[in-house]
């Protein structure tokens, strides 16, 4: 097929972004991850797109909690 014969598609795909149509952080649905604040040691729940900041003290260093699942490594 030569370049002159190519015709781009005329229909545009319709994307659904949620209720607002702007794709804000309120429309993002995902898993909530638990973190611990490095300053006040409070538990912080964050979703994708949330600012990385403690909701209690405003500190920006958060540590991810260790998983409850057993993790085993094979050493040589």
Backbone as XML, in Angstrom:
<?xml version="1.0"?>
<chain id="A" units="angstrom">
  <residue number="1" name="UNK">
    <atom name="N" x="0.848" y="-1.169" z="0.000"/>
    <atom name="CA" x="0.000" y="0.000" z="0.000"/>
    <atom name="C" x="0.897" y="1.236" z="0.000"/>
  </residue>
  <residue number="2" name="UNK">
    <atom name="N" x="0.676" y="2.113" z="-0.922"/>
    <atom name="CA" x="1.491" y="3.316" z="-1.001"/>
    <atom name="C" x="0.942" y="4.399" z="-0.068"/>
  </residue>
  <residue number="3" name="UNK">
    <atom name="N" x="1.729" y="5.421" z="0.126"/>
    <atom name="CA" x="1.356" y="6.483" z="1.045"/>
    <atom name="C" x="0.147" y="7.267" z="0.526"/>
  </residue>
  <residue number="4" name="UNK">
    <atom name="N" x="-0.021" y="7.393" z="-0.761"/>
    <atom name="CA" x="-1.126" y="8.158" z="-1.322"/>
    <atom name="C" x="-2.462" y="7.454" z="-1.119"/>
  </residue>
  <residue number="5" name="UNK">
    <atom name="N" x="-2.468" y="6.137" z="-1.003"/>
    <atom name="CA" x="-3.711" y="5.393" z="-0.850"/>
    <atom name="C" x="-4.193" y="5.348" z="0.593"/>
  </residue>
  <residue number="6" name="UNK">
    <atom name="N" x="-3.344" y="5.691" z="1.532"/>
    <atom name="CA" x="-3.724" y="5.614" z="2.941"/>
    <atom name="C" x="-4.730" y="6.701" z="3.285"/>
  </residue>
  <residue number="7" name="UNK">
    <atom name="N" x="-5.797" y="6.303" z="3.977"/>
    <atom name="CA" x="-6.797" y="7.252" z="4.457"/>
    <atom name="C" x="-6.940" y="7.049" z="5.965"/>
  </residue>
  <residue number="8" name="UNK">
    <atom name="N" x="-6.707" y="8.072" z="6.760"/>
    <atom name="CA" x="-6.835" y="7.926" z="8.214"/>
    <atom name="C" x="-8.288" y="7.679" z="8.602"/>
  </residue>
  <residue number="9" name="UNK">
    <atom name="N" x="-8.507" y="7.024" z="9.715"/>
    <atom name="CA" x="-9.892" y="6.761" z="10.138"/>
    <atom name="C" x="-10.630" y="8.065" z="10.427"/>
  </residue>
  <residue number="10" name="UNK">
    <atom name="N" x="-11.899" y="8.106" z="10.038"/>
    <atom name="CA" x="-12.675" y="9.333" z="10.190"/>
    <atom name="C" x="-13.431" y="9.377" z="11.508"/>
  </residue>
  <residue number="11" name="UNK">
    <atom name="N" x="-13.712" y="8.244" z="12.108"/>
    <atom name="CA" x="-14.438" y="8.243" z="13.377"/>
    <atom name="C" x="-13.443" y="8.354" z="14.518"/>
  </residue>
  <residue number="12" name="UNK">
    <atom name="N" x="-13.773" y="9.186" z="15.493"/>
    <atom name="CA" x="-12.915" y="9.354" z="16.654"/>
    <atom name="C" x="-13.411" y="8.448" z="17.768"/>
  </residue>
  <residue number="13" name="UNK">
    <atom name="N" x="-12.492" y="7.783" z="18.480"/>
    <atom name="CA" x="-12.927" y="6.923" z="19.575"/>
    <atom name="C" x="-13.485" y="7.759" z="20.717"/>
  </residue>
  <residue number="14" name="UNK">
    <atom name="N" x="-14.507" y="7.226" z="21.364"/>
    <atom name="CA" x="-15.095" y="7.943" z="22.498"/>
    <atom name="C" x="-14.513" y="7.365" z="23.781"/>
  </residue>
  <residue number="15" name="UNK">
    <atom name="N" x="-13.855" y="8.224" z="24.537"/>
    <atom name="CA" x="-13.255" y="7.816" z="25.798"/>
    <atom name="C" x="-14.141" y="8.288" z="26.934"/>
  </residue>
  <residue number="16" name="UNK">
    <atom name="N" x="-14.409" y="7.397" z="27.872"/>
    <atom name="CA" x="-15.180" y="7.779" z="29.049"/>
    <atom name="C" x="-14.213" y="8.008" z="30.191"/>
  </residue>
  <residue number="17" name="UNK">
    <atom name="N" x="-14.265" y="9.196" z="30.781"/>
    <atom name="CA" x="-13.330" y="9.532" z="31.839"/>
    <atom name="C" x="-14.000" y="9.686" z="33.192"/>
  </residue>
  <residue number="18" name="UNK">
    <atom name="N" x="-15.282" y="9.465" z="33.271"/>
    <atom name="CA" x="-15.954" y="9.592" z="34.555"/>
    <atom name="C" x="-17.024" y="10.659" z="34.499"/>
  </residue>
  <residue number="19" name="UNK">
    <atom name="N" x="-17.450" y="11.091" z="35.674"/>
    <atom name="CA" x="-18.567" y="12.014" z="35.748"/>
    <atom name="C" x="-18.189" y="13.430" z="35.330"/>
  </residue>
  <residue number="20" name="UNK">
    <atom name="N" x="-16.970" y="13.877" z="35.651"/>
    <atom name="CA" x="-16.604" y="15.250" z="35.335"/>
    <atom name="C" x="-16.132" y="15.422" z="33.900"/>
  </residue>
  <residue number="21" name="UNK">
    <atom name="N" x="-15.592" y="14.355" z="33.317"/>
    <atom name="CA" x="-15.092" y="14.449" z="31.964"/>
    <atom name="C" x="-13.692" y="15.005" z="31.870"/>
  </residue>
  <residue number="22" name="UNK">
    <atom name="N" x="-13.098" y="15.405" z="32.982"/>
    <atom name="CA" x="-11.767" y="15.981" z="32.967"/>
    <atom name="C" x="-10.703" y="14.990" z="33.399"/>
  </residue>
  <residue number="23" name="UNK">
    <atom name="N" x="-11.103" y="13.852" z="33.959"/>
    <atom name="CA" x="-10.137" y="12.847" z="34.362"/>
    <atom name="C" x="-9.363" y="13.239" z="35.598"/>
  </residue>
  <residue number="24" name="UNK">
    <atom name="N" x="-10.009" y="13.863" z="36.573"/>
    <atom name="CA" x="-9.346" y="14.290" z="37.798"/>
    <atom name="C" x="-9.021" y="13.121" z="38.703"/>
  </residue>
  <residue number="25" name="UNK">
    <atom name="N" x="-8.408" y="13.410" z="39.839"/>
    <atom name="CA" x="-7.984" y="12.351" z="40.750"/>
    <atom name="C" x="-9.174" y="11.670" z="41.423"/>
  </residue>
  <residue number="26" name="UNK">
    <atom name="N" x="-10.345" y="12.306" z="41.431"/>
    <atom name="CA" x="-11.514" y="11.691" z="42.043"/>
    <atom name="C" x="-12.034" y="10.541" z="41.186"/>
  </residue>
  <residue number="27" name="UNK">
    <atom name="N" x="-11.723" y="10.528" z="39.894"/>
    <atom name="CA" x="-12.205" y="9.494" z="39.000"/>
    <atom name="C" x="-11.307" y="8.258" z="38.988"/>
  </residue>
  <residue number="28" name="UNK">
    <atom name="N" x="-10.100" y="8.352" z="39.520"/>
    <atom name="CA" x="-9.164" y="7.237" z="39.484"/>
    <atom name="C" x="-9.564" y="6.217" z="40.539"/>
  </residue>
  <residue number="29" name="UNK">
    <atom name="N" x="-9.808" y="5.004" z="40.084"/>
    <atom name="CA" x="-10.159" y="3.932" z="40.998"/>
    <atom name="C" x="-9.002" y="2.957" z="41.018"/>
  </residue>
  <residue number="30" name="UNK">
    <atom name="N" x="-8.511" y="2.668" z="42.191"/>
    <atom name="CA" x="-7.383" y="1.768" z="42.303"/>
    <atom name="C" x="-7.218" y="1.307" z="43.730"/>
  </residue>
  <residue number="31" name="UNK">
    <atom name="N" x="-6.225" y="0.478" z="43.955"/>
    <atom name="CA" x="-6.022" y="-0.022" z="45.306"/>
    <atom name="C" x="-5.500" y="1.076" z="46.232"/>
  </residue>
  <residue number="32" name="UNK">
    <atom name="N" x="-5.913" y="0.993" z="47.480"/>
    <atom name="CA" x="-5.441" y="1.920" z="48.502"/>
    <atom name="C" x="-4.254" y="1.270" z="49.192"/>
  </residue>
  <residue number="33" name="UNK">
    <atom name="N" x="-3.145" y="1.994" z="49.297"/>
    <atom name="CA" x="-1.922" y="1.470" z="49.881"/>
    <atom name="C" x="-1.679" y="2.134" z="51.223"/>
  </residue>
  <residue number="34" name="UNK">
    <atom name="N" x="-1.279" y="1.332" z="52.215"/>
    <atom name="CA" x="-1.003" y="1.825" z="53.557"/>
    <atom name="C" x="0.442" y="2.278" z="53.666"/>
  </residue>
  <residue number="35" name="UNK">
    <atom name="N" x="0.668" y="3.431" z="54.268"/>
    <atom name="CA" x="1.999" y="3.958" z="54.520"/>
    <atom name="C" x="2.085" y="4.406" z="55.970"/>
  </residue>
  <residue number="36" name="UNK">
    <atom name="N" x="3.317" y="4.508" z="56.481"/>
    <atom name="CA" x="3.566" y="5.039" z="57.814"/>
    <atom name="C" x="4.326" y="6.348" z="57.678"/>
  </residue>
  <residue number="37" name="UNK">
    <atom name="N" x="3.897" y="7.357" z="58.417"/>
    <atom name="CA" x="4.565" y="8.646" z="58.392"/>
    <atom name="C" x="5.901" y="8.532" z="59.113"/>
  </residue>
  <residue number="38" name="UNK">
    <atom name="N" x="6.932" y="9.134" z="58.564"/>
    <atom name="CA" x="8.253" y="9.081" z="59.165"/>
    <atom name="C" x="8.402" y="9.998" z="60.360"/>
  </residue>
  <residue number="39" name="UNK">
    <atom name="N" x="7.507" y="10.965" z="60.539"/>
    <atom name="CA" x="7.620" y="11.924" z="61.628"/>
    <atom name="C" x="6.700" y="11.574" z="62.798"/>
  </residue>
  <residue number="40" name="UNK">
    <atom name="N" x="5.395" y="11.455" z="62.529"/>
    <atom name="CA" x="4.440" y="11.226" z="63.623"/>
    <atom name="C" x="4.016" y="9.765" z="63.741"/>
  </residue>
  <residue number="41" name="UNK">
    <atom name="N" x="4.495" y="8.887" z="62.858"/>
    <atom name="CA" x="4.235" y="7.442" z="62.900"/>
    <atom name="C" x="2.744" y="7.099" z="62.792"/>
  </residue>
  <residue number="42" name="UNK">
    <atom name="N" x="1.957" y="7.930" z="62.111"/>
    <atom name="CA" x="0.546" y="7.622" z="61.907"/>
    <atom name="C" x="0.375" y="6.873" z="60.590"/>
  </residue>
  <residue number="43" name="UNK">
    <atom name="N" x="-0.715" y="6.113" z="60.495"/>
    <atom name="CA" x="-1.006" y="5.366" z="59.278"/>
    <atom name="C" x="-1.695" y="6.275" z="58.276"/>
  </residue>
  <residue number="44" name="UNK">
    <atom name="N" x="-1.214" y="6.233" z="57.033"/>
    <atom name="CA" x="-1.741" y="7.071" z="55.958"/>
    <atom name="C" x="-2.167" y="6.154" z="54.822"/>
  </residue>
  <residue number="45" name="UNK">
    <atom name="N" x="-3.373" y="6.347" z="54.297"/>
    <atom name="CA" x="-3.863" y="5.585" z="53.159"/>
    <atom name="C" x="-3.815" y="6.482" z="51.933"/>
  </residue>
  <residue number="46" name="UNK">
    <atom name="N" x="-3.115" y="6.018" z="50.895"/>
    <atom name="CA" x="-2.990" y="6.796" z="49.671"/>
    <atom name="C" x="-3.471" y="5.994" z="48.479"/>
  </residue>
  <residue number="47" name="UNK">
    <atom name="N" x="-4.106" y="6.689" z="47.544"/>
    <atom name="CA" x="-4.493" y="6.104" z="46.266"/>
    <atom name="C" x="-3.583" y="6.678" z="45.192"/>
  </residue>
  <residue number="48" name="UNK">
    <atom name="N" x="-3.694" y="6.143" z="44.004"/>
    <atom name="CA" x="-2.898" y="6.639" z="42.890"/>
    <atom name="C" x="-3.300" y="8.086" z="42.591"/>
  </residue>
  <residue number="49" name="UNK">
    <atom name="N" x="-2.294" y="8.946" z="42.497"/>
    <atom name="CA" x="-2.553" y="10.341" z="42.202"/>
    <atom name="C" x="-2.664" y="11.227" z="43.423"/>
  </residue>
  <residue number="50" name="UNK">
    <atom name="N" x="-2.751" y="10.654" z="44.630"/>
    <atom name="CA" x="-2.802" y="11.452" z="45.850"/>
    <atom name="C" x="-1.441" y="12.085" z="46.116"/>
  </residue>
  <residue number="51" name="UNK">
    <atom name="N" x="-1.419" y="13.275" z="46.723"/>
    <atom name="CA" x="-0.124" y="13.864" z="47.076"/>
    <atom name="C" x="0.552" y="13.055" z="48.174"/>
  </residue>
  <residue number="52" name="UNK">
    <atom name="N" x="1.864" y="12.917" z="48.083"/>
    <atom name="CA" x="2.621" y="12.137" z="49.060"/>
    <atom name="C" x="2.890" y="13.046" z="50.247"/>
  </residue>
  <residue number="53" name="UNK">
    <atom name="N" x="1.978" y="13.044" z="51.180"/>
    <atom name="CA" x="2.046" y="13.913" z="52.346"/>
    <atom name="C" x="1.184" y="13.319" z="53.450"/>
  </residue>
  <residue number="54" name="UNK">
    <atom name="N" x="1.683" y="13.377" z="54.694"/>
    <atom name="CA" x="0.926" y="12.887" z="55.846"/>
    <atom name="C" x="-0.273" y="13.791" z="56.076"/>
  </residue>
  <residue number="55" name="UNK">
    <atom name="N" x="-1.421" y="13.192" z="56.332"/>
    <atom name="CA" x="-2.630" y="13.972" z="56.550"/>
    <atom name="C" x="-2.689" y="14.560" z="57.959"/>
  </residue>
  <residue number="56" name="UNK">
    <atom name="N" x="-1.855" y="14.061" z="58.874"/>
    <atom name="CA" x="-1.842" y="14.548" z="60.254"/>
    <atom name="C" x="-0.875" y="15.713" z="60.431"/>
  </residue>
  <residue number="57" name="UNK">
    <atom name="N" x="0.398" y="15.521" z="60.031"/>
    <atom name="CA" x="1.420" y="16.527" z="60.314"/>
    <atom name="C" x="1.969" y="17.212" z="59.063"/>
  </residue>
  <residue number="58" name="UNK">
    <atom name="N" x="1.697" y="16.685" z="57.866"/>
    <atom name="CA" x="2.178" y="17.289" z="56.641"/>
    <atom name="C" x="3.566" y="16.850" z="56.227"/>
  </residue>
  <residue number="59" name="UNK">
    <atom name="N" x="4.151" y="15.912" z="56.961"/>
    <atom name="CA" x="5.488" y="15.409" z="56.648"/>
    <atom name="C" x="5.447" y="14.669" z="55.317"/>
  </residue>
  <residue number="60" name="UNK">
    <atom name="N" x="6.528" y="14.738" z="54.538"/>
    <atom name="CA" x="6.521" y="14.166" z="53.193"/>
    <atom name="C" x="7.349" y="12.901" z="53.058"/>
  </residue>
  <residue number="61" name="UNK">
    <atom name="N" x="7.812" y="12.330" z="54.160"/>
    <atom name="CA" x="8.538" y="11.065" z="54.114"/>
    <atom name="C" x="7.603" y="9.986" z="54.632"/>
  </residue>
  <residue number="62" name="UNK">
    <atom name="N" x="7.189" y="9.084" z="53.735"/>
    <atom name="CA" x="6.282" y="7.998" z="54.091"/>
    <atom name="C" x="6.959" y="6.674" z="53.803"/>
  </residue>
  <residue number="63" name="UNK">
    <atom name="N" x="6.769" y="5.711" z="54.696"/>
    <atom name="CA" x="7.332" y="4.383" z="54.544"/>
    <atom name="C" x="6.215" y="3.403" z="54.254"/>
  </residue>
  <residue number="64" name="UNK">
    <atom name="N" x="6.432" y="2.533" z="53.268"/>
    <atom name="CA" x="5.436" y="1.533" z="52.919"/>
    <atom name="C" x="5.456" y="0.432" z="53.959"/>
  </residue>
  <residue number="65" name="UNK">
    <atom name="N" x="4.261" y="0.012" z="54.391"/>
    <atom name="CA" x="4.174" y="-1.051" z="55.389"/>
    <atom name="C" x="4.619" y="-2.369" z="54.793"/>
  </residue>
  <residue number="66" name="UNK">
    <atom name="N" x="5.166" y="-3.198" z="55.624"/>
    <atom name="CA" x="5.614" y="-4.514" z="55.193"/>
    <atom name="C" x="4.398" y="-5.388" z="54.882"/>
  </residue>
  <residue number="67" name="UNK">
    <atom name="N" x="4.516" y="-6.239" z="53.890"/>
    <atom name="CA" x="3.418" y="-7.106" z="53.494"/>
    <atom name="C" x="3.152" y="-8.177" z="54.548"/>
  </residue>
  <residue number="68" name="UNK">
    <atom name="N" x="1.907" y="-8.606" z="54.624"/>
    <atom name="CA" x="1.531" y="-9.679" z="55.556"/>
    <atom name="C" x="1.813" y="-11.048" z="54.954"/>
  </residue>
  <residue number="69" name="UNK">
    <atom name="N" x="1.997" y="-11.086" z="53.628"/>
    <atom name="CA" x="2.254" y="-12.326" z="52.923"/>
    <atom name="C" x="3.670" y="-12.798" z="53.188"/>
  </residue>
  <residue number="70" name="UNK">
    <atom name="N" x="3.840" y="-14.109" z="53.276"/>
    <atom name="CA" x="5.173" y="-14.642" z="53.523"/>
    <atom name="C" x="6.027" y="-14.508" z="52.264"/>
  </residue>
  <residue number="71" name="UNK">
    <atom name="N" x="7.212" y="-13.969" z="52.436"/>
    <atom name="CA" x="8.148" y="-13.801" z="51.336"/>
    <atom name="C" x="9.353" y="-14.650" z="51.643"/>
  </residue>
  <residue number="72" name="UNK">
    <atom name="N" x="9.713" y="-15.525" z="50.706"/>
    <atom name="CA" x="10.839" y="-16.444" z="50.920"/>
    <atom name="C" x="11.778" y="-16.343" z="49.737"/>
  </residue>
  <residue number="73" name="UNK">
    <atom name="N" x="13.069" y="-16.201" z="50.033"/>
    <atom name="CA" x="14.089" y="-16.131" z="49.002"/>
    <atom name="C" x="14.960" y="-17.356" z="49.080"/>
  </residue>
  <residue number="74" name="UNK">
    <atom name="N" x="15.449" y="-17.792" z="47.942"/>
    <atom name="CA" x="16.344" y="-18.941" z="47.901"/>
    <atom name="C" x="17.774" y="-18.432" z="47.779"/>
  </residue>
  <residue number="75" name="UNK">
    <atom name="N" x="18.578" y="-18.769" z="48.797"/>
    <atom name="CA" x="19.971" y="-18.332" z="48.819"/>
    <atom name="C" x="20.870" y="-19.474" z="48.363"/>
  </residue>
  <residue number="76" name="UNK">
    <atom name="N" x="21.993" y="-19.119" z="47.776"/>
    <atom name="CA" x="22.939" y="-20.144" z="47.337"/>
    <atom name="C" x="24.109" y="-20.200" z="48.256"/>
  </residue>
</chain>
